[in-house]
Amino acid sequence: MIVHEMQTSLKSVLKTKFIDISFISKEDNAPLPPAPYFQTELTLAEFELISTSRYAARFRFHISYVPMEGKPVATIMDEMLESLTLLGVGGRPCRASSVAWERPTGNDGVAGEGYFRAEYVIQMTTDQEENDMKMQTLKQGGGLK
């Protein structure tokens, strides 16, 4: 349930902030729309036990932007990074623990396709309803605030 809420919130932010850009989720296996469009992929969903009754749910998304000609990534970079900083999940704010633009380099030294990476952490208790979440973010270095 929480995974679906995270994906729905991300989709909502992208559709609201970038009205003229289509959205598709890689998990949907739908045909690709014409450019420009965003394609999101959930690359990490893990639950880490913090104590006997608390755990952290961690989510990482890769968001690829396929631009139309004449509208490269640089034209949306700042607005995109800012819009990914905060999601509303279950009616509560969830701040990103990290947001970045990445362009990985392969073993051959050639830069691959770039993507935006956004990571979110939600702290919950085992006896808590998913609707009653406590949001926290990671400090630099990995500890929870």
Phi, psi and omega in degrees: 000315182293327178298315179298319179297320178296314180296320179296319180294317178299314179300317180297316179299313182295318180292327180284316184281329184235073187300324185273002182247126180292163182228137175216144178257133180300328180293339181284340183054034179273159177296149182287135178282169175292152179294149002274152175202159172256140171236119180259152176216128174280111184259347179207130171217106182224154179240123184245124178289126179262317176211189185297333182235010181231145174214160178249129174262122184243133181230137176231131179241143168252128180239109178270140176247119176257106187278159169273161183302133179087002179227071183289173181306322183304332182286341180242000188308302184298315181295323180294311180299320179293320183289334180277352184293328185222127174243150172262115182238120181061032179081005181234152180286143176229109180279143177289138175280335173201143176220132183202161169260127181234142175226089185294149177252130181284177180298336180275001178084001180269133179290134178273190178291139180275163178204160172270140177241131178228132180236136183230146178230130177238128179262132182224163172254154184291335180264008183269141172290147179299334180286346182248066186268152172249121183268139173216161177237163178275140170281161175299129182107351171104349180278150178282142175285000000 
